[in-house]
């Protein structure tokens, strides 16, 4: 029987000039596959969370800028590059917090600049190859994160996760769910608690859905129940993803993550952030320097209700993310190993390892 994990989160339909995604705003009730063909459609899909999760956003941006570049009709590099930059900056404005968006777009831009002496047709072909490599790299990276994460837990453990850092947030395995999926394949039989993740319910609509459909022992809980399950001794580790990691180890993840981490600290439950090195932003010193996206008020007051569930005109504060301080984090799991305090030093080691193994392909 086909499950949600049998669909590709993000795919390139080059023949029809489209980025093909699962519309995640319709899950779990409807699995709708949509094709994005214009810059506006790609921008809207990212902003409106039809595609979400740092890795998936990066892959979407890479496919998107390739398709937009493919439409540029000129043989002059300067003219081509000027229009490329315009489209790149436009896509980059869709969401400010997820670093993979700008990372993928910069990586595609470097392909243009490194090959400026070549014919435009060849540059376009190289952009396609780079976008496809970004997707394949995401799959390798997530599996490697899963292997390192699996080393931190044992069979039968209880794991709590917040928001969705699963396959729906990436191309395969996910980040925070990668240890869970690998463990399921190997008979670890984890017991997973998925926070619902107000106000957009990614934990309920996406994480609980994909884990349950994959046969994982998952229990859905309201966000304010995490302390109870930890106090009961049901949770041995917390695995979450993130959208940006600062140089000191502070992380920005879906709103509510910092609360989970603070509660976990109280009950001596280790919190692990699962983050590709592409999500680590060494140019951002601390979490205080991360721009936090503000979302519309209606997501809180009426989005999931038949009628508004708050008084009309009430003030609403709706940040999409919060900052988890580095001292609440037991480790940051990357594809090159596990970083621990002090993060400034361990990140240096991680990136040195990355530099040495840039051509290494993960098994």
CORVEN-V254527 format. One record per residue. N is the residue number from 1. RES is the residue in three letters. PHI is phi in radians with two decimals (* if undefined). OMEGA is omega as a letter, one per 20 degrees, with the letter a starting at -180 (none if undefined). Layout:
BEGIN
N&RES&PHI&OMEGA ; N&RES&PHI&OMEGA
END
This chain:
BEGIN
1&UNK&*&a ; 2&UNK&-1.28&r ; 3&UNK&-2.01&a ; 4&UNK&-1.07&a ; 5&UNK&-1.32&r ; 6&UNK&-1.47&r ; 7&UNK&-1.62&r ; 8&UNK&-1.40&r ; 9&UNK&-1.11&r ; 10&UNK&-2.42&r ; 11&UNK&-2.47&r ; 12&UNK&-1.83&r ; 13&UNK&-1.89&a ; 14&UNK&-1.16&a ; 15&UNK&-1.06&a ; 16&UNK&-1.78&r ; 17&UNK&1.08&a ; 18&UNK&-2.43&r ; 19&UNK&-1.62&a ; 20&UNK&-1.86&a ; 21&UNK&-2.34&r ; 22&UNK&-1.44&r ; 23&UNK&-1.33&a ; 24&UNK&-1.30&r ; 25&UNK&-1.26&a ; 26&UNK&-1.66&a ; 27&UNK&-1.33&j ; 28&UNK&-1.57&a ; 29&UNK&-1.17&a ; 30&UNK&-2.33&r ; 31&UNK&-1.70&a ; 32&UNK&-1.97&r ; 33&UNK&-1.66&a ; 34&UNK&-2.15&r ; 35&UNK&-1.93&a ; 36&UNK&-1.89&a ; 37&UNK&-2.04&a ; 38&UNK&-1.97&r ; 39&UNK&-1.02&a ; 40&UNK&-1.14&r ; 41&UNK&-1.16&r ; 42&UNK&-1.17&r ; 43&UNK&-1.03&a ; 44&UNK&-1.08&a ; 45&UNK&-1.08&r ; 46&UNK&-1.26&a ; 47&UNK&-1.14&a ; 48&UNK&-1.48&r ; 49&UNK&1.20&r ; 50&UNK&-1.16&r ; 51&UNK&-2.15&a ; 52&UNK&-2.69&a ; 53&UNK&1.70&a ; 54&UNK&-0.92&a ; 55&UNK&-1.08&a ; 56&UNK&-1.16&r ; 57&UNK&-1.10&r ; 58&UNK&-1.08&r ; 59&UNK&-1.15&r ; 60&UNK&-1.04&r ; 61&UNK&-1.10&a ; 62&UNK&-1.13&r ; 63&UNK&-1.10&a ; 64&UNK&-1.12&a ; 65&UNK&-1.22&r ; 66&UNK&-1.09&a ; 67&UNK&-1.15&r ; 68&UNK&-1.21&r ; 69&UNK&-1.18&a ; 70&UNK&-1.07&a ; 71&UNK&-1.42&a ; 72&UNK&-1.26&a ; 73&UNK&-1.79&r ; 74&UNK&-2.88&r ; 75&UNK&-1.87&a ; 76&UNK&-1.71&a ; 77&UNK&-1.09&a ; 78&UNK&-1.05&r ; 79&UNK&-1.14&r ; 80&UNK&-1.06&a ; 81&UNK&-1.18&r ; 82&UNK&-1.07&r ; 83&UNK&-1.23&r ; 84&UNK&-1.02&a ; 85&UNK&-1.07&r ; 86&UNK&-1.06&r ; 87&UNK&-1.21&r ; 88&UNK&-1.08&a ; 89&UNK&-1.10&r ; 90&UNK&-1.12&r ; 91&UNK&-1.09&a ; 92&UNK&-1.14&a ; 93&UNK&-1.47&a ; 94&UNK&-1.21&r ; 95&UNK&-2.57&a ; 96&UNK&-1.51&a ; 97&UNK&-1.56&a ; 98&UNK&-1.24&a ; 99&UNK&-1.21&a ; 100&UNK&-1.10&r ; 101&UNK&-1.08&a ; 102&UNK&-1.21&r ; 103&UNK&-1.07&a ; 104&UNK&-1.15&a ; 105&UNK&-1.17&r ; 106&UNK&-1.13&r ; 107&UNK&-1.10&r ; 108&UNK&-1.18&r ; 109&UNK&-1.10&r ; 110&UNK&-1.10&r ; 111&UNK&-1.08&r ; 112&UNK&-1.05&a ; 113&UNK&-1.16&a ; 114&UNK&-1.28&a ; 115&UNK&-2.20&a ; 116&UNK&-1.09&a ; 117&UNK&-1.46&a ; 118&UNK&-1.56&r ; 119&UNK&-1.05&a ; 120&UNK&-1.03&r ; 121&UNK&-1.05&r ; 122&UNK&-1.23&r ; 123&UNK&-1.07&r ; 124&UNK&-1.08&r ; 125&UNK&-1.13&r ; 126&UNK&-1.19&r ; 127&UNK&-1.12&r ; 128&UNK&-1.09&a ; 129&UNK&-1.06&a ; 130&UNK&-1.18&r ; 131&UNK&-1.10&r ; 132&UNK&-1.13&r ; 133&UNK&-1.17&r ; 134&UNK&-1.03&r ; 135&UNK&-1.18&a ; 136&UNK&-1.10&r ; 137&UNK&-1.12&r ; 138&UNK&-1.04&r ; 139&UNK&-1.12&r ; 140&UNK&-1.11&a ; 141&UNK&-1.11&a ; 142&UNK&-1.09&r ; 143&UNK&-1.14&r ; 144&UNK&-1.13&r ; 145&UNK&-1.05&r ; 146&UNK&-1.06&r ; 147&UNK&-1.12&r ; 148&UNK&-1.15&r ; 149&UNK&-1.11&a ; 150&UNK&-1.11&r ; 151&UNK&-1.24&a ; 152&UNK&-1.66&a ; 153&UNK&-2.33&a ; 154&UNK&-2.28&a ; 155&UNK&-0.92&r ; 156&UNK&1.47&a ; 157&UNK&-1.14&r ; 158&UNK&-1.64&a ; 159&UNK&-2.19&r ; 160&UNK&-1.90&r ; 161&UNK&-2.35&a ; 162&UNK&-2.23&a ; 163&UNK&1.13&r ; 164&UNK&-2.25&r ; 165&UNK&-2.10&a ; 166&UNK&-1.73&a ; 167&UNK&-1.06&r ; 168&UNK&-1.20&r ; 169&UNK&-1.76&a ; 170&UNK&-2.51&r ; 171&UNK&-1.82&r ; 172&UNK&-2.88&r ; 173&UNK&1.26&a ; 174&UNK&1.40&r ; 175&UNK&-1.80&a ; 176&UNK&-1.16&r ; 177&UNK&-1.56&a ; 178&UNK&-1.01&r ; 179&UNK&-1.09&a ; 180&UNK&-1.17&a ; 181&UNK&-1.16&r ; 182&UNK&-1.13&r ; 183&UNK&-1.13&r ; 184&UNK&-1.11&r ; 185&UNK&-1.11&a ; 186&UNK&-1.85&r ; 187&UNK&1.37&a ; 188&UNK&-1.36&r ; 189&UNK&0.92&r ; 190&UNK&-1.14&r ; 191&UNK&-1.85&a ; 192&UNK&-1.91&r ; 193&UNK&-1.92&a ; 194&UNK&-1.93&r ; 195&UNK&-1.14&a ; 196&UNK&-1.12&r ; 197&UNK&1.25&r ; 198&UNK&-1.19&i ; 199&UNK&-1.61&a ; 200&UNK&-1.69&r ; 201&UNK&1.07&r ; 202&UNK&-1.11&r ; 203&UNK&-1.16&a ; 204&UNK&-1.32&a ; 205&UNK&-1.34&a ; 206&UNK&-2.00&a ; 207&UNK&-1.14&r ; 208&UNK&-1.04&a ; 209&UNK&-1.15&a ; 210&UNK&-1.25&r ; 211&UNK&-1.17&a ; 212&UNK&-1.08&a ; 213&UNK&-1.22&r ; 214&UNK&-1.63&r ; 215&UNK&1.51&r ; 216&UNK&-1.37&r ; 217&UNK&-1.30&a ; 218&UNK&-2.10&r ; 219&UNK&-2.10&r ; 220&UNK&-1.48&r ; 221&UNK&-2.29&r ; 222&UNK&-1.20&a ; 223&UNK&-0.97&a ; 224&UNK&-1.42&r ; 225&UNK&-1.80&a ; 226&UNK&-1.07&r ; 227&UNK&-1.11&a ; 228&UNK&-1.15&a ; 229&UNK&-1.21&r ; 230&UNK&-1.25&r ; 231&UNK&-1.09&r ; 232&UNK&-1.29&r ; 233&UNK&1.42&a ; 234&UNK&-1.55&a ; 235&UNK&-2.09&r ; 236&UNK&-1.76&r ; 237&UNK&-2.81&r ; 238&UNK&-1.95&r ; 239&UNK&-2.06&r ; 240&UNK&-2.36&r ; 241&UNK&-1.58&r ; 242&UNK&-2.89&a ; 243&UNK&-1.81&r ; 244&UNK&-2.82&r ; 245&UNK&-2.05&r ; 246&UNK&-1.41&a ; 247&UNK&-1.09&a ; 248&UNK&-1.60&r ; 249&UNK&1.71&r ; 250&UNK&-1.12&a ; 251&UNK&-2.27&r ; 252&UNK&-1.84&r ; 253&UNK&-2.43&a ; 254&UNK&-0.86&a ; 255&UNK&-0.88&a ; 256&UNK&1.85&a ; 257&UNK&-1.11&a ; 258&UNK&-1.13&r ; 259&UNK&-1.19&r ; 260&UNK&-1.01&a ; 261&UNK&-1.15&r ; 262&UNK&-1.16&r ; 263&UNK&-1.16&r ; 264&UNK&-1.06&r ; 265&UNK&-1.06&a ; 266&UNK&-1.08&a ; 267&UNK&-1.81&r ; 268&UNK&1.00&r ; 269&UNK&-1.79&a ; 270&UNK&-1.22&r ; 271&UNK&-1.91&r ; 272&UNK&-2.04&r ; 273&UNK&-1.67&r ; 274&UNK&-1.73&a ; 275&UNK&-2.49&r ; 276&UNK&-1.06&r ; 277&UNK&-1.05&r ; 278&UNK&-1.10&a ; 279&UNK&-1.56&r ; 280&UNK&-1.47&a ; 281&UNK&-1.93&a ; 282&UNK&-1.21&r ; 283&UNK&-1.44&r ; 284&UNK&-1.83&a ; 285&UNK&-1.08&a ; 286&UNK&-2.45&r ; 287&UNK&-1.07&r ; 288&UNK&-1.11&a ; 289&UNK&-1.64&a ; 290&UNK&-1.54&r ; 291&UNK&-1.27&a ; 292&UNK&-1.77&a ; 293&UNK&-1.20&r ; 294&UNK&-1.77&a ; 295&UNK&-1.83&a ; 296&UNK&-1.12&a ; 297&UNK&-1.10&a ; 298&UNK&-1.10&r ; 299&UNK&-1.10&a ; 300&UNK&-1.56&a ; 301&UNK&-1.52&a ; 302&UNK&-2.62&a ; 303&UNK&-1.00&a ; 304&UNK&-1.86&a ; 305&UNK&-2.04&r ; 306&UNK&-1.14&r ; 307&UNK&-2.27&r ; 308&UNK&-0.98&a ; 309&UNK&-1.93&r ; 310&UNK&-2.62&a ; 311&UNK&-1.07&r ; 312&UNK&-1.04&r ; 313&UNK&1.54&r ; 314&UNK&-1.14&r ; 315&UNK&-1.21&a ; 316&UNK&-2.25&r ; 317&UNK&-1.92&a ; 318&UNK&-2.35&r ; 319&UNK&-1.26&a ; 320&UNK&-1.31&a ; 321&UNK&-2.35&r ; 322&UNK&-2.33&a ; 323&UNK&-1.78&r ; 324&UNK&-1.72&a ; 325&UNK&-1.15&a ; 326&UNK&-1.05&a ; 327&UNK&-1.32&r ; 328&UNK&-1.65&a ; 329&UNK&-1.85&a ; 330&UNK&-1.39&a ; 331&UNK&-3.08&r ; 332&UNK&-1.97&a ; 333&UNK&-1.58&r ; 334&UNK&-2.01&r ; 335&UNK&-1.29&r ; 336&UNK&-1.97&r ; 337&UNK&2.24&a ; 338&UNK&-1.84&r ; 339&UNK&-1.53&r ; 340&UNK&-2.37&r ; 341&UNK&-1.02&i ; 342&UNK&-1.33&a ; 343&UNK&-1.19&r ; 344&UNK&-1.04&r ; 345&UNK&-1.41&a ; 346&UNK&-1.21&r ; 347&UNK&-1.14&r ; 348&UNK&-1.06&r ; 349&UNK&-1.18&r ; 350&UNK&-1.07&a ; 351&UNK&-1.29&r ; 352&UNK&-1.16&r ; 353&UNK&-1.15&r ; 354&UNK&-1.09&a ; 355&UNK&-1.09&a ; 356&UNK&-1.17&a ; 357&UNK&-1.97&a ; 358&UNK&-0.98&a ; 359&UNK&-1.64&a ; 360&UNK&-1.27&r ; 361&UNK&-1.81&a ; 362&UNK&-1.25&r ; 363&UNK&-1.27&none
END
